[in-house]
Every structure is written in C-alpha cells, then in structure tokens.
C-alpha cells in the first residue's frame, strides 16, 4: 500500500475529527521519521511535545520490552512495584508531597478541577456546589464537555452543549482582571504559563508571579497546566520557573513517558490531594506498571542527557536564526526553549500552506490557530539538524515571496 491507499482507508473508516498533513509515517528514530515510501523527514512537532526524548529512544525501547514481558496492567485494585517508585521520584524531582496519576492530559486537568473543588468545600468553606474556577481566554486544556465549557474557541463548543457551570473567564496576561474576578466562592485559577495551542502566546513579564501573589492573598489555588510546556520543552523543567512560581497544583503529561505510553499526573501538597478518599476518583489504566516504568526511565533520560539544558541552548539558537528570515508574510517570531512559533500576517493566506510546502522539503510541523507555524522538535535535536531545518524554512519563505 502507498500513501494514497492509507489516506483513502483512513478517510473512509475513520472519523474526520483531525485534519492531518497528507504524510503517512511508518518509522521513527531520534528526530527523524520515514513515510511508507521511505522518504525521510525531520520531525518538528514531536507529537505536540509528547516525544521530547525523540522517537524510539533506545533506553525507553528497552524498558518497553523488559516491562512488557513482565507486567503491563493490574489496575489499582492491587498494587504494583513501579508506581510507588515513580511517585517518590516525581515528588523528589518537583518538590511536591503527593501525586495522582492519570493517562491523558485532559484526564489530569479534570482531576485538578475536582481536587480544587474538593479543597474549596473542605478547606476554604465554600458552600457545596458553588465553587468557581477562573480560566483564561484562548485557553486549551482539553476537549471533554467540562473543559470545553470554559473554552473561548467556538469550534470546540459548537453543537456540544449544554455545558458545565462553575467557570469564569478572564483575559490571559491581565493580572488586574484576575483579581477583579475573584469572589468568596473562587476555588482556583487555572492557567497555562505559555499558551502553546493558542499560537505560542507568552504573557507580559511578571504576570505569573503577580497572579500567584493575588491567589495567595485571596486564598485561591494557583493551578498550572504544564502538560505541553513542562518537562523541558521551554528551556526550564517547568515554564513557571521563569518567574520562580511554584503552583499549588501542577499538571503534567505528554512527554512524561517519553511519548512511548500515555501517562499524566497531578502534583500538589498533601493538604490538597490528600483530601481524596478511596473510590472518589480513579481510572483503570492509571499508574499501570508499563507506563510507570517508562516514566521513571524517561525522567532519568531527561536529567542524565541534559535535555532541559539542550532545549534552552538550542531553542535560543534556533529562535535567533529564525529571526533573520526576511519575508513580507512574517508578523512575529516568538517562543521559549524549543517551543517556537512563526506568526504570519493575515494576508499570508494561513499557515497551512507553509506547513504543506515544508513537508515537501522534508520538514514536518503544524499550523496552530490558522496563522502560526509551530516548531517543537524533540529536545535531543542537534545544532546541525536545526541548521538544516532553517535552510528548509528559508527556502519555503523565499519561494512564498513570489506569490
């Protein structure tokens, strides 16, 4: 079967809830992937920052095989030998006291919402079923009905109501608006330190620190969604570290197991997650030994191979190179670490066509919010790879100057 055969098959039998580029990937190694015809591409998306360690990292593949031959799933009805070790290692790495494991980032956000509400009722004294959570405009925290209830993206909401109450929206980056929105029943403020899905949007300097101070002053939990920005993507272990902010609740996922298996986690002090009692929350696959073993090794690789430091150094290198691009179509180039966006002017005709042209040149990236090209290669990438990528990007933009 060739590319067209696979695309036709997917379009016939698969629901059309995605609009992927027309490339069918069959194999990956490091920062490179190959399609079914054998053409080679540089992956500059990393599965939306889930494959931070690169494709098929040998250490992770070994754990995948070894643990897969021993035990993959036992459920939380019983205990396994990997989850307690991961829990300890995660808490020691992040400085939190407790962790609650889930599978997807969306599940972890749902968990954080439940934890914040439970804390509000049991610790803050908010009347039952009246807790409110403040979120930001242009947020992306997932696609469950509860989460899209506080989305400002019409596409995510249309035809999916009625929605879950209990959420208030404020402008992203506006600390004064946050303070004005806080009421006696406010339980938490949920925020992405950098908005990746919205188009690589970073708040004004000092915003996160000021928001945390406002939350502390008003007895409101500061909840950070670091699912995409965390674990080294932005050049820090967590993006909140840029302003020395430690969230009350930290949500992580995506690259936690190096893209080899789905696992996410919510971390907090004991006084928050310690409120959960047996049977109040859970998931069959949560803390399964395969995911936990992979996450443990992925965290070791992250530190031992200095992926966070590489993200900071090479992210700055690539960002500065991209800023030398000369094109009538470019509005702004922005980012932190290896999370970088090229925002295009409205008249450029959208980012999709640029991503399609880059695909033809052997570089894979994806448009976000129509006018931004997102670059998020694996954190193991090397300078030579980025030099190659820059030449391809430059070629595409030079070609685009003619139309």
N, C-alpha and C positions, 0 to 999 in steps of 0.2 A: 504493500500500500504506500502511496505517496502523500504529500501534504494535502492535496485536494481531497483525496479519499477520506482522510481523517477529519478534515473540516466538514465535509458533507455529512459524515456519520454523526459528528457532534451536533451539527445544526438540526439534523433530523430527529435525534433521540434526546438530546439534552435541552433543558430549559434555557431560554435565552436571557438569563439574568446577568450575563457578563458580555463585554464587547472586546474580546482579546485581539491582539495583533495576530495576523494570519501566519504564524510560525508554529510548527509542531515540534516541541523539544522531546528528544528521546534519551539524552545522556548529558551528564554534567560532571565537571571536575574543576575544583577551585573556583576561579572567577569565570570560567568558560563553559558554554553549553553547546550541544550539537543537535541539529534537527534531524528528521527522519531520512533526509537525503544526504546527511553527513556534513552540511555546511556549519561552520564554526561561528559562534557569536560571543561577544563579551557581555556578561550579564550585569547591567547597571540598574537593576531593580531589586535583586535579592529577595524575590517573593515578598515584596512590600516590607523589607528589612527583617524577614524571618531567617534568611540564610546568611547571617552575618559572618559565619565561620567558613563560608564557601561551600560549594557543592561537594558532597561525599567526602568530607574531611576524614582522612584515614583513621584518626583516633576515634571519631564518632562512629564510623562504619564498624570498627572493631567491637565497640560497646554494643552496637545494634545487633551484631551477630552473636556475641557472647551472651548478652542478657536475653536475646530472643530464643536462645536454646535452653535457657534455664526457667524463666518465668516472665510472662508478658502482662497478665491481668489476673487479679484475685478479688478485686473490688474492696471497698472499705468495710465490708462485713468482717474481714480478717485483716491482720497486719502483714506488712511485707518488710523486707530488710533494706530496701532502698529509700523509702520515703522518710524515715526518721533522720537518715544521714543527709539527705537533701535539705530537709527542714533546718537542721543545725547549720549546714554550710551556707544556706541562703541568709539566715538571720545573722550569722557572723560576718558575711560579706556586706550586708546592707545596714547593720546596726539596729535592726528591729527585733522584737521579742517573740512574735508569733507570725505564722504564715498559714494561709489557707489555699490549697492547690485546686485548680480547675483545669479545663482543657483549652478553651479558646479565650482570646482577649475579651470578647463580648461577654462570656460567662463570668469572667473576672470582674468586669465592670458591674454586672448585675449583682455580684457578690458584694462589691464595695458599696453599692447603693443600699443593699439590705443591712450591711454592717453599720452604715452611717445612720440609718433609720432606727435600728435597734438601740444603738448608743444614745440617740436623741430621746427615745422613750424611757430607757432605763437609767441613764446617767444625767441627761440635761433636764428631764422633766417635761418634755413636750407632750401635750395631750395626744392620746392614741389616735393614729391615722391622720394626724395633721402636720407631720414633719414635711418640710420643704427642702429641696436641694437646688442650689444655684449652679447653672451651667453657662457656658459661653456661646455666643453666636458663632456660626461656622464650625461648630464642633463636629468631631467624628469619633464616636465611642463604640460603634457597632450598629447592628440592624435589627435587634429584637424590637417588639412593639413598645416595650417600656423605654428603650433607649431612643428610638426614633420619636418618641413623644416629646423629647426635648431637643430634637434636631431642628435646625433652621433651613435645611435643604428640602425644598418642595418635592424633589424627585424621590427622596427616601420616605416621604409621608403620604403622598397621594394614593388613595384607594386602600390604605392600610389602617384607617381609624376604625373605631374610636380609640383614643389614646389614654395613657396612664396619667393621672393628675399628680401634682406634688412637685412640679419643677418650675423654676423661674429662670428666664434667660437675660443675661446682661452682655454688653459689648465686650469682645475679647480685648484685653490690654488696657481696660479702663478701670482702675482701682477705685475711683470715686463712685462709679456706677455699682460696683460690687458692694461697697459699704452702704450705699443708699438702699440696696435691695435686701439687706439683712434685716430680718424681723425676729421676734421672740421664738418663732417656730422653725427658724432656719437650722437645719442639721449640719449641712456641709456645703462646701464649694468644690465642684468638680472641674478640673482644668487640665488641658494638655500644655506642658511648658512651651513647646513649639507645636503649632498646628501643621502637621505633615500633610494630611489628606486634603486640607483646605487650600493647599498651594504653597507649602513651606513658608508659613507666616510666623514671624517671631514678634513677641510683644515688645513694648518700649523697655529700655533698660531700667531695671529696678522694680518692674511690675510684680514679678513673682514674690520678691521679698516683701514688698508693701502689702500684697494680697495675703501673705501668710501672717503678717503682723495684724492685719484687720481681722482675720479669722481668729487669732489667739485672743484678741481684745474682746471679741464678741462671743467667745465660747462656741465657735463653729469649726468643724473639722475641715482641714485642707486636704483634698484628695487629688493626687496627681496621676493622670493616665500616662504612664511611660511605656506603654505597650510597644509603640513604634520608635520612640526616641531613646528608650532605655537600653542598658547593656552595651554601651559604647557607640551607638550609632552617631551621636552628635559630637563625639570627641571627649565626652565625660562618661563615667559609668552611668550616670543619670543626668538628664538635661537640667534638672532643678539645681544641680551642683554649681551651675554657672552663677547663681545668686546665693549660694550657700543656704539653700532652703531644704529642710527635711520635712516632707509631707507627714501628716498624721496617718494617712493611708496611702500606700504606694501600690500601684497596679502594674504588673509586668506580664509579658507573654512573648509571642512571636519567636524571637531567637533564643528563648530560654533553653531549648534543647537543640540549638544549632540548626533548626529547620528540618531535623530528622524525625520529629514527632511532635504532636500538638501537646503543649502544656503551658499553663499560665498560673499566676499566683497573685494573691493579695497579701500585703505585709502591713503590720501595724504594731503598736504597743499592745501589751496583754490586756489592758483595760478596754480595748475595742473588740478585737477578735475573740478575746476570752469570754465574751458575752454569749457566743453561740453554744447551744446545748445539743446533745445527740438528737438526730432526726430533723432538726430545724433547717438544715441545708446540706446539699451534697450533690454528687454526680458519680455514676458508676465507674467511669474511667479516671476520675480524679486520683492523683498520686499513684497511678499504676506503676509497677516496678520498671517497665521498659522506659517510660517517659522520664522517671526519676533518675535512672542510671544514666540516661543520655544527658539530662540537665546537669548532673553532677560533673560529667566529663566536659560538657560544653563550658561550664564555669571555670574549670581548670584551664582549658584551652584559652579562654578569654584572658585570663590573667598571665599564664605562663608564656603565651605567644604575643603578649602586649598588644592585643587588638584595639583596646581603647586608645592607647598612645598612637598607634598607627592611624586610627581614624582621625585623630586630632591633627597629626602632622600632614598626612596626605590629603585630608579634606581641605585644609588650608591651601595646600599646594595646588590642588585641582580648582578650587574656587578662584584663586588668583589668576590661573591660566584662563579660565572661562571668562573672567572679567576683561580679558584682552580681545575678546571677539568683537568684531565690528559688523553690525548689521542693523538695518533700518527696522527690523522686526522685533528686536530685543528691547524690552522695557526695563527690566531689572534682573540682576543675578544675585542670588542670596542663599544663605544656608549656614549650617554649623557642622563641623566634622564632615562625615561622608553622607550627609543629607542636604542635597543641593538642588535648587530649582532655578530654571531659566524662565522668567515670566515674560510672555510675549505681549505685544501691543494688540489691541482689539482687531486692527486691520490686517494682522498677520494671517488670519484665516484659521486660527486654532492650533493647538499643539499636536493634535493627532497626526497631521500630515508630516510634521517634522519627525515624529517617532517612527512613522512608516518609512520615511527616507533613511533614517538611521538604521533601521532594521535591515534594509537593503545593503547598507555598508558594513553590516556585521556587528552592530551595537544595539542591544536591547534596553529600552527604557519605556516609560509610560507617561501619558499625559495625566494630569490631575486638575480637576476643576477647569477643564477646557483650554485654558490659556497658559498653563505651566507645564514644562517638561521637568520631570523629577529624575534626578540621578542619585542612586543609593546602591553602589556596588558593594560586594562583600568586604568586610573590614580587613581581609587578608590581602587586598589588592596591593600591587607594587607600582612604583613610580613609572616604570616603563609601560605598564598597562594603561595608566592614566594619560601618558603622552600619546599613546596610540589612540585612545578614546578622544582626546582633544582634537587630533587631526581629523578624525571622522566627523566630529561635531562641526569643526571649522569648515570642512568640505560641504556639508549639508547646508550650512547657513550661507556660504558663498554662492552655492547653486541657487538658493532661495532668493538671493538679491535680484535675480533676473526676472522674477515674477511676483 
